[in-house]
């Protein structure tokens, strides 16, 4: 029986923990909210109150002790100018080494990539200068540049699920901007499927995978389908700014795991 620690049992971390429990893994999960402790315990997730942003690390040793794998799902604070997100990863490294955790999975984002006229794969090495993107890239580097850690970076597209519908926000806008530009989205169920496959297969060296659905041609395509599905009226289409174009390929992880995207 393998033990896994999940730092951040929120929208992604909690359902991932539930999937792992079905495979008989022992799961330790962290939350910054004391009110969620009982909920996690009811799901058979061993709960720990940890808040790295505010240096609440009292239980970090108990959280990591005995685990074979650490999964980090904590997001950065949007438009954060100070490098506290990357600093949080630096805080983790001594504890990762102390407890001899050789494998770490980080849930990252495709927002780190700079715009391109070409299809963007994991080999693309031009990155966005947006503050949040730089924070994420720096956090990735903390793990990737440490020779004692095997890191798997999963760069996720825009998130959606049955209870997370970006179309609801678009419907409130005056225009749907960039309707003809590519869109890079990923459904929660696909994230879970690929994550489970990576965990089951394991990895012995650093690796990076984009997780982005190939099933949508453009922003217009995605939002029209979502609007029809949920009976929502979209605003008029706006202008296209082709300087922001990014078409990201998620093919590599599909080929590696032999799993097709569901959504």
KOLVO-392614 format. One record per residue: residue in three letters; x, y, z of N, C-alpha, C in turn; residue number from 1. Coordinates in steps of 0.001 Angstrom, whole numbers, plus 524288, in hexadecimal, padded with zeros to 5 digits. Atoms other than C-alpha are relative to their C-alpha. Layout:
BEGIN
NODE  residuo    n.x    n.y    n.z   ca.x   ca.y   ca.z    c.x    c.y    c.z  num
NODE      ala      X      Y      Z      X      Y      Z      X      Y      Z  NUM
...
This chain:
BEGIN
NODE  residuo    n.x    n.y    n.z   ca.x   ca.y   ca.z    c.x    c.y    c.z  num
NODE      unk  80351  7FB56  80000  80000  80000  80000  80375  804DC  80000    1
NODE      unk  7FCD1  7FB5E  800A8  805A3  80D04  7FBC5  7FD60  804B2  80289    2
NODE      unk  80219  7FB57  7FD7D  8040C  819D2  80313  80165  804D2  7FCCE    3
NODE      unk  7FF56  7FB45  80313  80241  826C3  7FC0C  7FE26  804AA  8032A    4
NODE      unk  80195  7FB13  7FD88  801D6  83495  8017B  7FE4E  803CA  7FBBE    5
NODE      unk  80206  7FC39  803BE  7F97F  83E86  7FA29  7FFC4  80557  802A5    6
NODE      unk  7FFDA  7FABC  7FDC9  7FCB8  84CA2  7FD40  7FBFF  80354  7FD25    7
NODE      unk  80436  7FCEF  8024C  7F017  853D2  7FA99  7FB68  7FCAD  7FE64    8
NODE      unk  804A9  80324  8012D  7E36B  84C22  7FB78  7FB70  803A9  7FEDF    9
NODE      unk  80425  7FC88  801BC  7DABB  85558  7F3E9  7FD1B  7FDB2  7FB6B   10
NODE      unk  80319  8019C  8048F  7D39B  854AF  7E6D6  80269  7FB57  7FD34   11
NODE      unk  7FD4E  80453  802A3  7DDE1  84B85  7E113  80217  7FBFD  803D5   12
NODE      unk  7FD78  80396  7FC60  7E4E8  845BB  7ECC4  7FC4C  7FC23  80292   13
NODE      unk  803AC  8037D  7FD51  7D8D2  84023  7F35F  7FE01  7FB9D  7FC82   14
NODE      unk  801A8  8045F  80355  7D332  83879  7E7CD  8047F  7FC74  7FE6A   15
NODE      unk  7FB7D  80353  80120  7E0ED  833B2  7E49A  80102  7FC52  80499   16
NODE      unk  7FF5D  8033F  7FB5B  7E22F  82ED5  7F291  7FBEE  7FBA1  8001E   17
NODE      unk  80427  803EB  80002  7D523  827D5  7F148  8010F  7FBA9  7FC12   18
NODE      unk  7FE9E  803FC  803EB  7D999  820F7  7E4DF  80463  7FC7B  801F7   19
NODE      unk  7FB9D  8030B  7FE02  7E632  81CB8  7EB69  7FE58  7FC5C  8046C   20
NODE      unk  801F8  80358  7FBCB  7DEED  81786  7F73B  7FD71  7FB16  7FDD8   21
NODE      unk  8027E  8048E  8027B  7D761  80E88  7EE12  80403  7FBF6  7FE40   22
NODE      unk  7FBBE  80390  80191  7E483  808AE  7EA13  80327  7FE32  804C2   23
NODE      unk  7FDA4  801C9  7FB19  7E7DB  8060B  7F860  80504  802DB  8018A   24
NODE      unk  7FBC3  7FCBD  7FE0D  7F1BC  810FE  7F9FC  7FE6A  8025D  8053C   25
NODE      unk  800D7  7FCFA  7FB3B  7F31D  81741  80752  800FF  805BA  7FE9E   26
NODE      unk  7FFA3  7FA93  801AD  7F0B6  825C2  80569  8000F  803B1  804AA   27
NODE      unk  7FFD2  7FB9D  7FC69  7F4F5  83139  80DB3  7FECD  804E8  7FCDA   28
NODE      unk  80183  7FB54  802E0  7EED7  83E1A  809BB  8005E  804D5  8035B   29
NODE      unk  7FF9A  7FB19  7FD12  7F152  84C1B  80DA7  7FBB4  803BF  7FE65   30
NODE      unk  803B6  7FBCB  80106  7E7FC  85782  80E95  8018D  804BB  8033B   31
NODE      unk  7FF04  7FB38  7FD06  7E961  8659B  812C7  7FB58  80166  80367   32
NODE      unk  804E5  7FECB  7FD41  7DB8F  86542  81857  7FEE4  7FBEC  80435   33
NODE      unk  80147  8039C  7FBB6  7D8F4  85F56  825AA  7FA92  7FDAB  7FF55   34
NODE      unk  80558  801EF  800B9  7CAA7  85DFA  821C8  7FFB7  7FB52  7FC4E   35
NODE      unk  80001  8045D  803A8  7CE70  8540E  81748  80263  7FB11  80241   36
NODE      unk  7FD47  8047F  7FDB8  7D5B9  84AF4  82076  7FC5C  7FB56  800AE   37
NODE      unk  803B3  8044A  7FF26  7C9C3  842F8  82416  7FE1F  7FDB0  7FADA   38
NODE      unk  801B4  801DB  8051B  7C56C  84220  815E8  803FE  7FC3D  7FDA7   39
NODE      unk  7FBE8  80368  80215  7D27F  83C68  811D1  80038  7FADA  80303   40
NODE      unk  7FFDA  804BC  7FCC8  7D250  832E9  81D25  7FB7A  7FC60  7FEAA   41
NODE      unk  80490  80325  8017E  7C4AF  82E62  8193E  800E8  7FD1E  7FADD   42
NODE      unk  7FEB4  8027F  80502  7CA57  82B0F  80BD8  8047E  7FC19  8008D   43
NODE      unk  7FB8F  80377  7FED3  7D50C  822E4  81268  80538  8023F  7FE32   44
NODE      unk  7FB21  7FD3F  800FF  7DF4D  82D0F  80EEF  80216  801E8  8053E   45
NODE      unk  7FDC1  7FE39  7FB16  7E879  82F76  81A57  80123  805DA  7FF9B   46
NODE      unk  7FFA1  7FA4F  800D0  7E734  83E4B  81C23  8044F  8029E  80332   47
NODE      unk  7FBF8  7FCEA  7FD5D  7F1EC  847F7  81F76  7FF17  805C1  7FEB5   48
NODE      unk  800BD  7FA64  800C0  7F06F  85693  8216D  80549  8027A  7FED5   49
NODE      unk  7FAFF  7FDD0  801BE  7FB91  85CA4  81993  7FEE1  804B0  7FC7C   50
NODE      unk  8008D  7FB48  80334  7FC87  86A4E  813E5  80577  8021F  7FEF2   51
NODE      unk  7FA9C  7FE8E  8013B  80985  86C5E  80D36  8008F  805DB  7FF42   52
NODE      unk  7FFC0  7FA62  800F2  80663  87A52  80931  800E8  80302  8050F   53
NODE      unk  7FF99  7FD42  7FAFE  80552  87E2A  81775  80384  7FD1D  803DD   54
NODE      unk  7FC07  802BF  7FCE4  8103B  87532  81C49  7FDB4  7FCA1  80455   55
NODE      unk  8024A  803B4  7FC4F  806EB  86C30  8236B  801CA  7FA85  7FE7D   56
NODE      unk  7FD8B  804F3  80172  80FCC  8604A  82273  80090  7FC55  804A9   57
NODE      unk  7FF82  8030A  7FB2B  80DC2  85A7D  82FE8  7FF6D  7FA28  7FF0A   58
NODE      unk  8012C  8058C  800D1  8089A  84DAA  82A5D  80260  7FDCF  7FAF6   59
NODE      unk  7FDE4  801A9  80501  810B1  84CC4  81DE8  80303  7FADC  80066   60
NODE      unk  7FD1A  804E7  7FF63  8196B  841EB  82338  7FC50  7FB57  80063   61
NODE      unk  803D7  8043B  7FF85  80DB4  83999  8270C  7FD53  7FF01  7FABE   62
NODE      unk  8029B  80058  8050D  80798  83C7A  819D0  8033F  7FCFB  7FC05   63
NODE      unk  7FC95  8026D  803E8  81362  837B9  8120A  8024C  7FAC1  801B7   64
NODE      unk  7FD5D  804B3  7FE06  8189A  82CDE  81ACA  7FD9B  7FB08  7FDC0   65
NODE      unk  801B5  80513  801EF  817C7  81F93  81452  7FDB2  7FFFE  7FA8F   66
NODE      unk  8025A  7FFC6  80538  812BF  8245D  80730  80411  7FEF4  7FBCA   67
NODE      unk  7FCA2  80128  80478  81873  81F8C  7FA62  7FFB6  8044B  7FBE6   68
NODE      unk  80104  7FC26  8040E  812CE  82A8C  7F236  7FD4A  804BF  80269   69
NODE      unk  80299  7FB24  7FE85  80F22  838C7  7F468  7FD85  80251  7FB1F   70
NODE      unk  802C2  7FD67  80441  804E0  83F03  7EBA3  7FEA3  8057F  801CD   71
NODE      unk  800E3  7FA88  7FE92  80450  84DE7  7EBE3  7FBE0  8024B  7FC6C   72
NODE      unk  80441  7FDC2  8031F  7F78A  8540E  7E779  7FECB  805A2  80183   73
NODE      unk  80126  7FAAA  7FE43  7F850  86147  7EE2A  80117  803D7  7FB8B   74
NODE      unk  7FF3E  7FC40  80444  7F67E  86C6E  7E459  802B3  804ED  801ED   75
NODE      unk  7FDEE  7FAE1  7FE7E  7FD56  87994  7E435  7FB8D  803D0  800D6   76
NODE      unk  803C4  7FBC4  7FF94  7F645  885EF  7E808  80056  80330  7FAFE   77
NODE      unk  8000E  7FD69  80514  7F22C  88C74  7DB5C  80233  80593  80052   78
NODE      unk  7FD8F  7FAD1  80077  7FA0A  89880  7D764  80367  8015D  804B9   79
NODE      unk  7FC80  7FF1C  7FB9A  802EB  896CB  7E312  80542  80202  7FDF5   80
NODE      unk  7FB26  7FDAF  801F4  80EE5  89F72  7E122  804C7  7FE20  80309   81
NODE      unk  7FBA9  80215  7FCED  8176C  89A8C  7EC46  8006C  7FA1F  7FF16   82
NODE      unk  7FF45  80588  80171  81D5D  88CFE  7E9F4  7FECF  7FC25  8045C   83
NODE      unk  80128  80369  7FB95  81693  88650  7F547  7FE69  7FA80  7FE4A   84
NODE      unk  8018E  80542  801C5  8113E  87AFC  7ED0E  804D7  7FC94  7FF58   85
NODE      unk  7FB27  802F6  8009F  81EC9  8768A  7E8F5  802BB  7FF44  80541   86
NODE      unk  7FD9C  80076  7FACD  823A3  87946  7F6C1  7FD7D  7FBA9  8032D   87
NODE      unk  802A5  80442  7FD48  8196A  86FD4  7FBDE  8025A  7FAC1  7FE8B   88
NODE      unk  7FD9A  804E2  801B4  81F97  86511  7F3CF  80574  7FF6D  80265   89
NODE      unk  7FAE1  8002E  7FD7D  82CEB  868AB  7F935  7FF83  7FE53  805B9   90
NODE      unk  800E6  801A2  7FA96  82746  8670F  806D9  7FF37  7FA18  80069   91
NODE      unk  80140  80595  7FFEA  822D9  85954  8034E  804C1  7FC80  7FF47   92
NODE      unk  7FBAA  8035A  8019C  82FBB  85449  7FDDE  802E0  7FD73  80492   93
NODE      unk  7FD40  802A1  7FBAB  836CC  851F8  80AEF  7FCD0  7FB9C  80272   94
NODE      unk  8035C  80415  7FDC2  82B19  84A24  80FE4  7FF8B  7FB58  7FC48   95
NODE      unk  8001F  8043B  803E1  82A5A  84261  80339  804EA  7FCA5  80087   96
NODE      unk  7FB15  802D7  7FF6D  838A5  83EC1  804ED  80047  7FD1D  80539   97
NODE      unk  7FFD1  80259  7FAC6  83744  83C21  81375  7FD13  7FADD  80028   98
NODE      unk  80339  804B7  7FFD4  82CB5  8320D  81104  800E2  7FC76  7FB3D   99
NODE      unk  7FE47  80363  8043F  83384  82C4B  80530  7FBB5  7FEEE  7FBF5  100
NODE      unk  80413  8007A  803FB  8283C  82EE4  7FBE6  80288  8010C  7FAB4  101
NODE      unk  7FD22  7FF9D  804E4  82E2F  82C4A  7EEA6  7FCA4  801DB  7FB79  102
NODE      unk  8036F  7FE96  80450  82241  82EF7  7E630  7FC26  80436  801AA  103
NODE      unk  80399  7FBAF  7FEFE  81A73  83B94  7E5A7  7FD18  8013A  7FAF6  104
NODE      unk  80334  7FE4C  80463  80F2A  83ED3  7DC8E  7FE03  80576  80131  105
NODE      unk  801EF  7FAA7  7FF6C  80C12  84D33  7DAB4  7FBD1  80110  7FBE9  106
NODE      unk  80413  7FE46  80395  7FF56  851D7  7D4C2  8012B  8059C  7FE6C  107
NODE      unk  7FE63  7FAF9  80201  803E4  85D23  7CC60  7FBF7  801F7  7FC15  108
NODE      unk  803B2  7FD98  8039F  7FDB4  86502  7C160  80292  8013A  7FAC5  109
NODE      unk  7FE0D  7FE95  80534  7FF40  86700  7B2B9  80045  805E8  7FF4F  110
NODE      unk  7FFBE  7FA49  80057  7FDE8  87592  7B57F  8059F  801F7  8001A  111
NODE      unk  7FA89  7FE4D  7FFD7  80CB4  875CE  7B70F  80237  800E4  7FA8E  112
NODE      unk  7FDDD  7FF88  8054A  80E95  874DD  7A845  7FEF9  80566  7FDAA  113
NODE      unk  800BB  7FB33  802FE  81095  880FC  79FFE  7FCD5  7FED3  7FB19  114
NODE      unk  802E5  800D5  804DF  807D9  882E0  7940B  80391  7FE0E  7FB9F  115
NODE      unk  7FCFE  80223  8045B  80C10  87BF6  7879B  7FC62  7FEFC  7FB66  116
NODE      unk  802EC  8016A  804B3  807AD  879E8  779A1  80036  7FA25  7FEF7  117
NODE      unk  7FF6E  805A4  8009D  80BE7  86BAB  77AB9  7FD13  7FD25  80458  118
NODE      unk  80249  8033A  7FBE1  805D2  86089  78265  80413  7FF5A  80456  119
NODE      unk  7FC6B  80013  7FB8B  80BE8  860CC  78FF8  80012  7FA93  80275  120
NODE      unk  7FF3F  804F0  7FD4D  8115D  85414  7954B  80355  800EB  804DB  121
NODE      unk  7FCD6  7FF9A  7FB4E  8190E  85131  7A19D  80598  801C9  7FEDA  122
NODE      unk  7FABA  7FE54  8017D  82594  85465  79A0E  80066  805EA  7FF43  123
NODE      unk  80022  7FA55  800C1  8216E  86289  7984A  80246  802AA  804D9  124
NODE      unk  7FD53  7FDAC  7FB7E  82A08  86B0E  7A0D9  7FFD0  805F2  8000C  125
NODE      unk  800EF  7FA67  7FF96  824B8  878C6  79F26  7FB7C  800D6  803C9  126
NODE      unk  803C3  7FFAC  7FBB9  81D56  87D15  7AB34  7FDBD  8057D  80097  127
NODE      unk  802CA  7FB1A  7FF2F  8139F  887A3  7AEA5  802AD  80353  8042E  128
NODE      unk  7FDF2  7FC61  7FC1A  817FD  893B4  7B611  7FBD3  801EE  803C9  129
NODE      unk  80419  7FE8A  7FC55  80AF8  89502  7BD09  801A2  7FE5F  80593  130
NODE      unk  7FE28  8011E  7FAA9  80D37  8957B  7CBEB  7FEA3  7FA8A  801F9  131
NODE      unk  80194  80522  7FE0C  80560  8893D  7CF1C  802D4  7FBAB  7FD1A  132
NODE      unk  7FD3E  803ED  80319  80B91  88196  7C3F7  805AD  7FF81  801CB  133
NODE      unk  7FA9D  8001F  7FE2F  81919  8854B  7C8B4  8006D  7FD53  8054F  134
NODE      unk  80010  80296  7FAE4  81597  880F3  7D67C  7FFBE  7FA12  7FF5C  135
NODE      unk  800AD  8059F  800D2  8113B  873AA  7D18A  804F2  7FD9A  7FDBF  136
NODE      unk  7FB2F  801F4  80264  81D3A  871E3  7C90B  8045F  7FFAB  80405  137
NODE      unk  7FBF3  80011  7FBF6  8262D  87569  7D466  7FF15  7FB91  803E3  138
NODE      unk  8013B  8044E  7FC6E  81F1A  86BA7  7DD14  80165  7FAC0  7FD8E  139
NODE      unk  7FE6B  804C1  802C5  820E4  8610E  7D2DC  805E5  7FF34  8006D  140
NODE      unk  7FA4C  8004C  80010  82F62  8642D  7D26C  8023B  7FE50  8053E  141
NODE      unk  7FE3B  801AA  7FAD0  830C2  8624D  7E117  80058  7FA0E  80038  142
NODE      unk  80018  805B7  7FFF5  82D2B  853FF  7DF1A  80381  7FDAD  7FBC8  143
NODE      unk  7FD2C  80245  8046B  83330  85191  7D1BC  805E7  80097  80083  144
NODE      unk  7FA62  7FEED  7FFA2  84072  85736  7D55A  8029D  7FD78  804B7  145
NODE      unk  7FDBA  802A3  7FB79  84249  84F4E  7E1CC  8011C  7FA4E  7FE8F  146
NODE      unk  7FEA7  80545  801C9  849AD  842C5  7DE58  7FE20  7FB9F  80394  147
NODE      unk  801C6  8040B  7FC58  84487  83BAC  7EA55  7FA29  7FED3  7FF6F  148
NODE      unk  805A6  8009A  80097  83651  83CDA  7E5D1  7FEAE  7FE6E  7FA69  149
NODE      unk  8024C  80150  8050C  82F83  835F2  7DA96  7FABE  802BF  7FFB0  150
NODE      unk  804BC  7FCDC  8005C  82515  83F90  7D65F  7FD08  7FEC7  7FAFF  151
NODE      unk  80381  8007B  8047C  81982  83D63  7CD66  7FC8D  804D9  7FFFC  152
NODE      unk  802F9  7FB31  8006C  813AA  84A45  7C8F5  7FB7A  7FF25  7FC45  153
NODE      unk  804A9  80095  8033D  805B8  8496F  7C3E5  7FDCE  80574  7FEFD  154
NODE      unk  801D2  7FAC8  8016A  80279  855FF  7BCBA  7FA71  7FFAD  7FDEB  155
NODE      unk  8058E  8008E  80117  7F3B7  8571F  7BC98  7FDE8  80493  7FCD9  156
NODE      unk  802CF  7FBEF  802CA  7EB18  85E8E  7B331  7FBFA  80295  80384  157
NODE      unk  8042D  7FD86  7FD08  7DF88  866CF  7B759  7FC57  7FBE4  80240  158
NODE      unk  802CD  80412  7FD29  7D7B5  85F3A  7C151  7FA17  80075  7FF65  159
NODE      unk  805B3  80019  7FFCA  7C98F  85B0E  7C004  7FE27  7FAA4  801C1  160
NODE      unk  80250  804D7  7FDFB  7C097  850AF  7C5B2  7FA28  800CA  80071  161
NODE      unk  805AE  7FF9A  7FF56  7B267  84DFB  7C8F1  7FE81  8048F  80380  162
NODE      unk  8013A  7FBB4  7FC68  7B309  8581B  7D3CA  8039F  804B8  7FF50  163
NODE      unk  7FC8E  7FB8D  8012A  7BD0A  8614D  7CDC1  7FF4E  80147  7FA33  164
NODE      unk  801A7  7FECD  80554  7B798  867C9  7C184  801D3  80583  7FE7B  165
NODE      unk  7FE2C  7FAD4  801B6  7BFA5  872EF  7BBA6  7FC10  802E0  7FC96  166
NODE      unk  803E2  7FD81  80362  7B466  8756C  7B23B  7FC76  803A9  80319  167
NODE      unk  80342  7FC99  7FCC1  7ACCF  87B6A  7BD89  80252  80577  80073  168
NODE      unk  7FD66  7FAEC  7FF93  7B6E7  88647  7BE97  8000B  802C8  7FABE  169
NODE      unk  80007  7FDB0  8053F  7B7B7  88868  7AFEE  7FAA4  80253  7FEC6  170
NODE      unk  80558  7FE34  80120  7A8E8  889E3  7AF4D  7FEE1  8055B  80260  171
NODE      unk  800E5  7FAFA  7FD66  7A9C3  895C5  7B845  8031A  80479  7FD82  172
NODE      unk  7FCC1  7FC03  80262  7B379  89CEF  7AFA6  7FD2F  802A9  7FB6D  173
NODE      unk  8024D  7FD1A  80459  7B06E  8A6FD  7A53E  80124  7FD56  7FACC  174
NODE      unk  7FE73  802B5  804CB  7B7D4  89F4B  79AD1  802F8  7FB04  80161  175
NODE      unk  7FC86  8047D  7FFB9  7BE2D  89213  798ED  804D3  80159  7FCBD  176
NODE      unk  7FB49  7FE56  802B3  7CBCE  896B7  7959F  802DB  7FB5B  7FD8C  177
NODE      unk  7FCB4  803EF  80293  7D4EA  88F39  78C7F  7FD19  7FB05  7FE8D  178
NODE      unk  8032B  804A5  80108  7CA4F  8860D  7878C  802A0  7FBFD  7FC70  179
NODE      unk  7FD9C  80391  803C1  7D2BF  88036  77CC3  80559  7FE00  801A8  180
NODE      unk  7FAF5  801DD  7FE21  7DF0A  87E1D  784C4  7FF7B  7FA93  80273  181
NODE      unk  80030  80529  7FD7A  7E294  87081  789C8  7FEB6  80083  805CB  182
NODE      unk  8011E  80034  7FA67  7DDE0  86CAE  7973B  8028E  7FB1F  80236  183
NODE      unk  7FD26  80452  7FD8F  7E520  863D7  7A0A6  7FD57  7FE9C  80524  184
NODE      unk  80336  80161  7FB7E  7DB9D  85D67  7AA0F  800FD  7FA5C  801A0  185
NODE      unk  7FF9A  80566  7FE23  7DB9B  85121  7B25B  7FBDC  7FEFF  80429  186
NODE      unk  8041F  80185  7FC52  7D0B1  84A3B  7B9A9  80260  7FD24  804A7  187
NODE      unk  7FE24  80284  7FB37  7D296  84590  7C797  8009E  7FA1A  7FF4F  188
NODE      unk  7FFB7  805B1  8009A  7CFBD  83773  7C3CB  804CA  7FE4E  7FCE5  189
NODE      unk  7FB4F  80146  802FF  7DAB3  83794  7B9C6  804EF  800D9  8033E  190
NODE      unk  7FB82  7FF2E  7FC87  7E435  83D5D  7C3A0  800AB  7FB53  8039F  191
NODE      unk  7FFC5  80473  7FC65  7E0CB  83274  7CD0D  801E9  7FB1A  7FD45  192
NODE      unk  7FE80  804B5  802E1  7E247  827DE  7C2BA  805D6  7FFFA  7FECD  193
NODE      unk  7FA70  7FFC1  8014D  7EFAD  82C74  7BE3D  80369  7FFEE  804E5  194
NODE      unk  7FCFE  7FFEC  7FB26  7F460  82F21  7CC16  8006A  7FA85  8024E  195
NODE      unk  7FFF6  80552  7FDF1  7F084  82183  7D083  803B2  7FC8F  7FCDC  196
NODE      unk  7FC96  80329  80350  7F7A1  81B8C  7C4E6  805BF  80127  80114  197
NODE      unk  7FA98  7FE88  7FECC  8040A  82330  7C7D2  801AD  7FDCD  80545  198
NODE      unk  7FEC7  801FD  7FAC6  80376  81F47  7D628  800DC  7FA1D  7FFDC  199
NODE      unk  7FF93  805B0  80059  80179  810F8  7D2CB  80503  7FE5E  7FD21  200
NODE      unk  7FB4F  80148  802FC  80C7E  810E6  7C8C9  804F4  80190  802E8  201
NODE      unk  7FB6B  7FDEE  7FD5D  815CD  818DF  7D121  803A5  802B6  7FC2D  202
NODE      unk  7FC2C  7FD4A  80343  82159  820C5  7CC1B  8051E  8004C  80303  203
NODE      unk  7FAE0  8004A  7FD83  82FDB  8200D  7CECE  80375  804B0  7FED6  204
NODE      unk  7FD1B  7FB3A  8011B  83420  82D38  7C991  7FC1F  8045B  7FEE3  205
NODE      unk  80374  7FB92  800F2  82EB0  83ABF  7C744  7FCFC  7FF67  7FAE4  206
NODE      unk  80330  80046  804B8  82389  83B64  7BD87  7FBE7  8045D  80025  207
NODE      unk  803DF  7FBD3  80091  819F8  8459B  7B87E  7FBEC  7FE4A  7FC12  208
NODE      unk  8044B  80151  80388  80CA1  84357  7B26A  7FC03  8046C  7FFEF  209
NODE      unk  80494  7FCA1  80089  80262  84C9A  7AD26  7FB25  7FC99  8003F  210
NODE      unk  8050B  802BB  80005  7F479  84855  7B00A  7FBF0  803DF  7FDFB  211
NODE      unk  80376  7FC66  802BB  7EBD4  84F5E  7A63C  7FCB1  7FCE8  7FC24  212
NODE      unk  80382  802D7  8037B  7DFF5  84A40  79F04  800DD  80182  7FA50  213
NODE      unk  7FF8F  7FEDF  8059B  7E153  84907  7902E  7FAAC  800BB  7FD69  214
NODE      unk  80548  80063  80228  7D290  84964  78E88  7FD4E  80536  7FEE5  215
NODE      unk  80253  7FADC  80108  7D06C  85812  78CDE  8038C  80318  7FC5B  216
NODE      unk  7FCEE  7FD3F  803F1  7D4C6  85FE7  78107  8011D  805A7  8018D  217
NODE      unk  7FF7A  7FA6E  7FEDB  7D2CD  86D8A  78688  7FCDC  80159  804E1  218
NODE      unk  80322  7FE25  7FB9B  7CD26  87587  791A3  7FA34  7FFE7  7FE96  219
NODE      unk  8056A  8000D  801D3  7C0C8  876F6  789A7  7FDD2  7FA76  80014  220
NODE      unk  801A7  80578  80022  7BFF5  86839  787B5  7FEC5  7FE00  8057C  221
NODE      unk  800C1  801E6  7FAA5  7C197  86540  79629  7FB44  80282  8028F  222
NODE      unk  8042D  7FD54  7FD2D  7B84D  86FA1  79B46  7FAA6  7FF2E  7FD89  223
NODE      unk  80504  80149  80277  7ADB5  86CD7  79145  7FE11  7FAAB  801D4  224
NODE      unk  80185  80539  7FE29  7ADD2  85E82  79537  7FE3F  8001E  805B4  225
NODE      unk  8015F  7FFA0  7FA7A  7AD95  861E2  7A3B3  7FAE3  802FD  800C6  226
NODE      unk  804CF  7FCEE  7FF92  7A2DA  86C03  7A1D4  7FB40  7FCBC  7FE80  227
NODE      unk  8044F  80366  80194  79A5E  86241  79AAD  7FEEA  7FBDB  80419  228
NODE      unk  8008F  8041F  7FC0F  79CE0  857D3  7A4DF  7FD24  80202  804D8  229
NODE      unk  80222  7FDE6  7FB23  798F2  860C3  7B01D  7FBBD  80412  7FF19  230
NODE      unk  8044C  7FC67  80156  78E9C  868DA  7A901  8013C  8059A  801A8  231
NODE      unk  7FE1D  7FACC  7FEA6  79647  8757F  7AA46  80092  80334  7FB03  232
NODE      unk  7FF63  7FC83  8047A  7961A  8812B  7A117  8053E  802C4  8004F  233
NODE      unk  7FAE8  7FD76  8002C  7A379  88612  79D14  7FF85  805AD  7FE43  234
NODE      unk  7FFE6  7FA98  80201  7A6C2  8946A  79AE4  801EA  7FFFF  7FA54  235
NODE      unk  7FE00  7FFB7  8055C  7AA5E  89914  78D22  805E8  7FEEA  7FFD9  236
NODE      unk  7FA6D  800FE  800A6  7B7A6  89531  787D2  802EB  8052F  7FF4B  237
NODE      unk  7FCCF  7FB55  8005E  7C249  89F60  78954  80458  7FF68  7FC04  238
NODE      unk  7FB90  80002  8039B  7CF21  8A1FD  7825B  803EB  7FBC1  80174  239
NODE      unk  7FBD1  803D2  7FF19  7DA86  89891  780D7  8053B  802CE  80078  240
NODE      unk  7FAAF  7FE0D  7FF60  7E7F5  89C0B  7860B  803BA  7FB68  7FF18  241
NODE      unk  7FCDA  80489  80178  7F09A  89261  77EDC  8055F  80001  80282  242
NODE      unk  7FAFA  7FFD3  7FD48  7FC93  896E9  78658  7FFF7  7FCC0  80500  243
NODE      unk  80069  80317  7FB34  7F779  88F0C  791EB  7FF12  7FA35  7FED6  244
NODE      unk  80142  80560  8019F  7F5BB  88242  78A3D  80381  7FC04  802BB  245
NODE      unk  7FD28  80473  7FDD3  7F9AC  875C7  7914C  7FCD2  7FB08  7FF06  246
NODE      unk  8026A  80518  800F0  7F61C  86848  78C3F  80393  7FBEB  80266  247
NODE      unk  7FCA6  80374  7FCEB  7FB45  85E5B  795FA  7FE78  7FA50  7FF24  248
NODE      unk  800E1  80594  800E6  7FCBB  84FDF  7934F  80052  7FCEB  80517  249
NODE      unk  7FFEB  8039B  7FB97  7F93D  845E2  79DBC  800B4  7FA64  7FE38  250
NODE      unk  7FF88  80533  80260  7FCBB  83A68  79501  803E8  7FC7B  802D7  251
NODE      unk  7FBCD  8031C  7FDB1  80903  83612  79C22  7FE0B  7FC85  8046E  252
NODE      unk  801C7  80321  7FB94  8021E  8319D  7A88C  7FC0E  7FBE2  7FE41  253
NODE      unk  803B9  803D4  8020E  7F76C  82AE8  7A0B9  802E0  7FB51  7FDB8  254
NODE      unk  7FCE7  8043E  80242  801A5  82308  79961  802C6  7FCDB  8043C  255
NODE      unk  7FD1A  802AF  7FBDD  80953  81FE0  7A5B9  7FC7E  7FC6D  80336  256
NODE      unk  8038C  802FF  7FCAA  7FD8D  81B1D  7AD6B  7FC4B  7FC7D  7FCE8  257
NODE      unk  803AD  802D6  8035B  7F5F5  8159B  7A1C7  7FA57  80109  801A0  258
NODE      unk  80544  7FE52  7FE73  7EA06  81D34  7A67B  7FE3F  8045D  7FC5A  259
NODE      unk  80232  7FBD7  80332  7E14C  82569  79DB8  7FD3A  803FB  8036A  260
NODE      unk  802F6  7FBF6  7FD3E  7DB7B  8323D  7A21A  7FA29  7FEDB  7FF83  261
NODE      unk  805A6  800F5  7FFF1  7CD4B  83088  7A606  7FCFB  804D7  7FE8D  262
NODE      unk  802CF  7FB1A  800E6  7C948  83ECC  7A54F  8031C  8038E  7FC4C  263
